[in-house]
């Protein structure tokens, strides 16, 4: 994991701690509703990313931990899955190219 991805995960953790503090903290009225609105927007985006990952689950061996990491960190937790899907796509392209070559060769 590169340093930028690690830093962004730390920022996401701080964000979620801030949202949770805004909900359960003693100064709820002073904080206002902005952290709650931002938290809801980010949560919806992360849920959509989980649904996108679910669509690719037939190609990947996903665990509950993978879904939880995407729920918390969003796209910063999906780098490994994107790389694996790219590898699978490249393998399928090579297989398809070989199959096309076999079909296009004249039969003897």
Z-matrix of the N, CA and C atoms (Angstrom, degrees):
N
C 1 1.444
C 2 1.534 1 107.59
N 3 1.314 2 115.84 1 127.46
C 4 1.454 3 117.55 2 -177.85
C 5 1.523 4 110.95 3 -77.26
N 6 1.304 5 115.59 4 167.15
C 7 1.465 6 121.93 5 -172.43
C 8 1.528 7 111.94 6 -67.26
N 9 1.338 8 117.28 7 -34.41
C 10 1.470 9 119.60 8 179.52
C 11 1.521 10 110.51 9 -66.57
N 12 1.329 11 116.64 10 -43.74
C 13 1.454 12 120.56 11 178.89
C 14 1.529 13 109.96 12 -62.26
N 15 1.308 14 117.13 13 -41.62
C 16 1.458 15 121.36 14 178.40
C 17 1.530 16 110.88 15 -63.10
N 18 1.318 17 116.75 16 -42.64
C 19 1.465 18 120.66 17 178.36
C 20 1.527 19 110.75 18 -63.83
N 21 1.322 20 117.35 19 -40.64
C 22 1.465 21 120.17 20 -179.73
C 23 1.531 22 110.94 21 -68.13
N 24 1.317 23 117.15 22 -34.50
C 25 1.468 24 119.16 23 175.46
C 26 1.526 25 110.46 24 -64.63
N 27 1.320 26 116.78 25 -39.70
C 28 1.459 27 120.58 26 177.53
C 29 1.526 28 110.66 27 -62.83
N 30 1.325 29 116.44 28 -41.99
C 31 1.467 30 120.22 29 177.57
C 32 1.524 31 110.60 30 -62.81
N 33 1.335 32 117.44 31 -40.95
C 34 1.471 33 119.90 32 178.21
C 35 1.527 34 110.72 33 -63.41
N 36 1.329 35 117.07 34 -39.90
C 37 1.469 36 119.58 35 177.01
C 38 1.531 37 110.92 36 -61.89
N 39 1.316 38 116.46 37 -43.84
C 40 1.466 39 119.74 38 177.48
C 41 1.524 40 111.14 39 -62.07
N 42 1.326 41 116.24 40 -39.74
C 43 1.463 42 120.16 41 177.52
C 44 1.527 43 111.00 42 -59.90
N 45 1.361 44 116.05 43 -48.46
C 46 1.464 45 118.91 44 -178.54
C 47 1.523 46 111.76 45 -65.86
N 48 1.342 47 117.70 46 -36.53
C 49 1.464 48 119.58 47 175.41
C 50 1.519 49 110.74 48 -63.45
N 51 1.334 50 117.20 49 -38.48
C 52 1.462 51 120.72 50 176.52
C 53 1.517 52 112.44 51 -63.98
N 54 1.326 53 117.09 52 -41.05
C 55 1.468 54 120.25 53 178.50
C 56 1.527 55 110.16 54 -65.64
N 57 1.325 56 116.17 55 -44.24
C 58 1.472 57 119.58 56 179.64
C 59 1.527 58 110.45 57 -63.98
N 60 1.339 59 116.93 58 -40.45
C 61 1.460 60 120.00 59 177.82
C 62 1.527 61 110.44 60 -63.72
N 63 1.325 62 117.21 61 -37.50
C 64 1.462 63 120.35 62 178.64
C 65 1.522 64 111.10 63 -63.97
N 66 1.328 65 116.22 64 -30.44
C 67 1.470 66 120.00 65 -179.49
C 68 1.525 67 111.43 66 -80.33
N 69 1.316 68 117.17 67 -47.65
C 70 1.477 69 120.40 68 -172.02
C 71 1.523 70 113.50 69 -105.91
N 72 1.314 71 118.01 70 -5.18
C 73 1.456 72 120.94 71 -177.17
C 74 1.522 73 112.31 72 -69.86
N 75 1.326 74 116.31 73 163.37
C 76 1.465 75 120.18 74 -176.91
C 77 1.529 76 113.41 75 -72.25
N 78 1.331 77 118.61 76 -20.38
C 79 1.464 78 121.85 77 -177.36
C 80 1.510 79 112.02 78 -102.65
N 81 1.321 80 117.20 79 43.77
C 82 1.466 81 121.30 80 -174.57
C 83 1.527 82 111.41 81 -58.66
N 84 1.338 83 117.57 82 -43.38
C 85 1.464 84 120.12 83 -176.85
C 86 1.525 85 111.91 84 -69.30
N 87 1.323 86 117.26 85 -31.28
C 88 1.458 87 120.13 86 -179.28
C 89 1.526 88 112.21 87 -75.25
N 90 1.325 89 116.35 88 -30.22
C 91 1.459 90 120.08 89 -178.05
C 92 1.521 91 111.10 90 -70.14
N 93 1.299 92 117.56 91 -39.61
C 94 1.453 93 121.63 92 -178.72
C 95 1.522 94 111.67 93 89.52
N 96 1.298 95 115.76 94 -169.45
C 97 1.464 96 120.49 95 -174.81
C 98 1.524 97 113.43 96 -98.44
N 99 1.327 98 118.22 97 -7.35
C 100 1.462 99 120.13 98 -176.50
C 101 1.530 100 112.99 99 -58.58
N 102 1.335 101 120.91 100 -46.34
C 103 1.471 102 118.83 101 178.25
C 104 1.525 103 112.70 102 -61.49
N 105 1.319 104 116.87 103 -33.75
C 106 1.463 105 120.21 104 178.66
C 107 1.521 106 111.27 105 -68.45
N 108 1.315 107 116.33 106 -41.06
C 109 1.461 108 120.15 107 178.51
C 110 1.526 109 110.32 108 -65.68
N 111 1.327 110 116.27 109 -46.73
C 112 1.471 111 119.62 110 178.77
C 113 1.523 112 111.21 111 -62.71
N 114 1.327 113 116.81 112 -40.47
C 115 1.460 114 120.60 113 177.65
C 116 1.519 115 111.69 114 -61.69
N 117 1.333 116 116.39 115 -41.11
C 118 1.461 117 120.10 116 179.53
C 119 1.525 118 111.12 117 -65.89
N 120 1.321 119 117.55 118 -40.76
C 121 1.467 120 121.22 119 179.82
C 122 1.529 121 109.97 120 -64.39
N 123 1.329 122 116.94 121 -46.28
C 124 1.464 123 120.57 122 -179.89
C 125 1.522 124 110.30 123 -65.29
N 126 1.323 125 117.75 124 -39.83
C 127 1.463 126 121.26 125 178.53
C 128 1.527 127 111.00 126 -61.49
N 129 1.319 128 117.53 127 -43.32
C 130 1.469 129 120.77 128 178.45
C 131 1.533 130 110.34 129 -62.87
N 132 1.340 131 117.12 130 -42.17
C 133 1.465 132 119.64 131 178.91
C 134 1.532 133 110.72 132 -63.24
N 135 1.309 134 117.06 133 -41.20
C 136 1.460 135 120.24 134 -179.68
C 137 1.529 136 111.44 135 -69.07
N 138 1.307 137 117.35 136 -34.58
C 139 1.466 138 120.03 137 175.78
C 140 1.526 139 109.88 138 -65.56
N 141 1.328 140 117.13 139 -39.91
C 142 1.470 141 119.91 140 176.50
C 143 1.520 142 111.06 141 -63.34
N 144 1.327 143 117.27 142 -37.64
C 145 1.462 144 120.22 143 176.64
C 146 1.522 145 110.73 144 -66.29
N 147 1.329 146 117.04 145 -36.47
C 148 1.465 147 120.06 146 175.60
C 149 1.523 148 110.48 147 -62.74
N 150 1.325 149 117.08 148 -40.51
C 151 1.463 150 120.38 149 178.86
C 152 1.527 151 111.02 150 -65.87
N 153 1.330 152 117.35 151 -36.80
C 154 1.467 153 120.09 152 175.92
C 155 1.524 154 110.04 153 -65.02
N 156 1.317 155 116.89 154 -40.17
C 157 1.460 156 120.71 155 177.74
C 158 1.523 157 110.53 156 -65.70
N 159 1.315 158 116.83 157 -35.99
C 160 1.471 159 121.33 158 178.51
C 161 1.523 160 110.43 159 -62.05
N 162 1.335 161 117.56 160 -36.23
C 163 1.459 162 120.51 161 178.50
C 164 1.522 163 111.62 162 -65.41
N 165 1.309 164 117.46 163 -30.26
C 166 1.465 165 121.12 164 -179.91
C 167 1.522 166 111.91 165 -91.98
N 168 1.313 167 117.61 166 3.40
C 169 1.468 168 120.31 167 -174.56
C 170 1.520 169 113.39 168 -66.52
N 171 1.336 170 117.71 169 -20.03
C 172 1.462 171 118.28 170 178.47
C 173 1.528 172 111.59 171 -71.48
N 174 1.339 173 117.06 172 -18.54
C 175 1.461 174 121.41 173 177.80
C 176 1.523 175 112.55 174 -97.05
N 177 1.327 176 116.73 175 -20.54
C 178 1.457 177 122.19 176 -175.28
C 179 1.519 178 109.78 177 -116.91
N 180 1.305 179 116.07 178 151.18
C 181 1.462 180 120.82 179 174.08
C 182 1.522 181 107.59 180 -93.14
N 183 1.317 182 116.36 181 92.06
C 184 1.456 183 121.33 182 -175.00
C 185 1.517 184 111.22 183 -97.02
N 186 1.319 185 115.32 184 147.17
C 187 1.455 186 121.82 185 176.90
C 188 1.524 187 108.62 186 -116.19
N 189 1.312 188 115.58 187 172.46
C 190 1.465 189 120.20 188 176.64
C 191 1.530 190 110.18 189 -62.23
N 192 1.324 191 116.94 190 -31.80
C 193 1.460 192 121.23 191 178.43
C 194 1.522 193 110.68 192 -62.39
N 195 1.339 194 117.30 193 -39.94
C 196 1.460 195 120.76 194 178.52
C 197 1.532 196 111.14 195 -60.67
N 198 1.321 197 116.46 196 -44.16
C 199 1.463 198 120.45 197 179.20
C 200 1.529 199 111.03 198 -66.01
N 201 1.323 200 116.89 199 -40.12
C 202 1.462 201 120.72 200 179.55
C 203 1.528 202 111.07 201 -64.80
N 204 1.332 203 116.82 202 -41.06
C 205 1.468 204 119.92 203 178.26
C 206 1.523 205 111.05 204 -63.12
N 207 1.328 206 117.26 205 -38.99
C 208 1.471 207 120.22 206 177.92
C 209 1.524 208 109.89 207 -68.66
N 210 1.318 209 117.84 208 -35.89
C 211 1.461 210 120.42 209 178.23
C 212 1.526 211 111.01 210 -63.95
N 213 1.310 212 117.50 211 -39.57
C 214 1.464 213 121.37 212 -178.11
C 215 1.527 214 111.95 213 -82.59
N 216 1.328 215 117.36 214 -47.75
C 217 1.463 216 120.78 215 -171.79
C 218 1.525 217 114.33 216 -102.67
N 219 1.314 218 118.55 217 -10.20
C 220 1.456 219 121.42 218 178.15
C 221 1.514 220 112.54 219 66.03
N 222 1.313 221 115.95 220 -135.24
C 223 1.464 222 120.67 221 -175.24
C 224 1.523 223 112.68 222 -65.95
N 225 1.321 224 117.72 223 -19.64
C 226 1.464 225 119.98 224 178.87
C 227 1.527 226 111.55 225 -69.94
N 228 1.317 227 117.72 226 -16.08
C 229 1.465 228 121.47 227 177.49
C 230 1.522 229 112.05 228 -98.63
N 231 1.317 230 117.64 229 -0.67
C 232 1.460 231 120.68 230 -174.47
C 233 1.526 232 113.99 231 -100.94
N 234 1.320 233 118.69 232 0.88
C 235 1.467 234 120.61 233 -176.57
C 236 1.520 235 112.14 234 -58.18
N 237 1.315 236 117.12 235 -45.63
C 238 1.465 237 121.17 236 -179.52
C 239 1.532 238 110.60 237 -61.93
N 240 1.313 239 116.50 238 -42.15
C 241 1.466 240 120.48 239 -178.76
C 242 1.528 241 111.13 240 -67.85
N 243 1.336 242 117.40 241 -39.23
C 244 1.459 243 120.51 242 177.14
C 245 1.523 244 110.91 243 -62.67
N 246 1.323 245 116.25 244 -42.51
C 247 1.468 246 120.03 245 179.66
C 248 1.525 247 110.61 246 -63.70
N 249 1.318 248 117.04 247 -41.80
C 250 1.469 249 120.64 248 179.55
C 251 1.535 250 110.83 249 -65.58
N 252 1.324 251 117.65 250 -41.23
C 253 1.470 252 120.47 251 177.51
C 254 1.523 253 111.19 252 -64.67
N 255 1.329 254 116.91 253 -35.68
C 256 1.465 255 119.86 254 177.53
C 257 1.520 256 110.31 255 -65.48
N 258 1.343 257 117.49 256 -41.00
C 259 1.460 258 121.11 257 177.25
C 260 1.523 259 110.68 258 -61.37
N 261 1.323 260 116.73 259 -45.28
C 262 1.465 261 121.17 260 179.75
C 263 1.523 262 110.16 261 -62.45
N 264 1.328 263 117.06 262 -40.98
C 265 1.461 264 121.23 263 178.91
C 266 1.523 265 111.32 264 -62.88
N 267 1.325 266 116.43 265 -43.35
C 268 1.462 267 120.04 266 178.70
C 269 1.529 268 111.06 267 -64.09
N 270 1.324 269 116.63 268 -41.02
C 271 1.468 270 120.04 269 177.59
C 272 1.524 271 110.56 270 -61.65
N 273 1.330 272 117.16 271 -42.80
C 274 1.463 273 120.70 272 179.48
C 275 1.523 274 111.52 273 -65.72
N 276 1.339 275 117.80 274 -36.72
C 277 1.465 276 120.73 275 177.33
C 278 1.520 277 110.60 276 -62.99
N 279 1.332 278 116.45 277 -42.10
C 280 1.460 279 120.29 278 179.60
C 281 1.527 280 110.92 279 -65.63
N 282 1.313 281 117.27 280 -42.10
C 283 1.462 282 121.34 281 178.76
C 284 1.525 283 110.09 282 -63.37
N 285 1.329 284 116.99 283 -44.32
C 286 1.466 285 120.99 284 179.44
C 287 1.520 286 111.29 285 -64.05
N 288 1.341 287 117.49 286 -39.19
C 289 1.462 288 120.13 287 178.39
C 290 1.523 289 110.64 288 -64.27
N 291 1.333 290 117.53 289 -41.03
C 292 1.471 291 120.50 290 178.01
C 293 1.524 292 110.80 291 -64.74
N 294 1.324 293 116.73 292 -40.36
C 295 1.469 294 120.19 293 178.65
C 296 1.526 295 111.28 294 -64.51
N 297 1.325 296 117.90 295 -39.21
C 298 1.464 297 121.06 296 177.75
C 299 1.523 298 110.95 297 -65.44
N 300 1.330 299 116.30 298 -38.95
C 301 1.465 300 119.88 299 177.64
C 302 1.525 301 110.81 300 -62.80
N 303 1.309 302 117.31 301 -42.44
C 304 1.461 303 120.95 302 179.54
C 305 1.524 304 111.45 303 -63.68
N 306 1.328 305 116.08 304 -40.31
C 307 1.461 306 120.11 305 -179.55
C 308 1.518 307 112.14 306 -70.08
N 309 1.337 308 116.59 307 -32.70
C 310 1.464 309 119.50 308 -175.94
C 311 1.533 310 112.61 309 -83.57
N 312 1.311 311 118.27 310 -13.22
C 313 1.466 312 120.69 311 178.63
C 314 1.531 313 108.60 312 -72.59
N 315 1.339 314 115.94 313 137.51
C 316 1.467 315 118.85 314 179.53
C 317 1.529 316 109.64 315 -69.27
N 318 1.310 317 113.73 316 145.20
C 319 1.478 318 119.42 317 178.95
C 320 1.514 319 108.59 318 -83.20
N 321 1.330 320 116.88 319 139.08
C 322 1.461 321 121.73 320 -179.59
C 323 1.499 322 111.29 321 -94.25
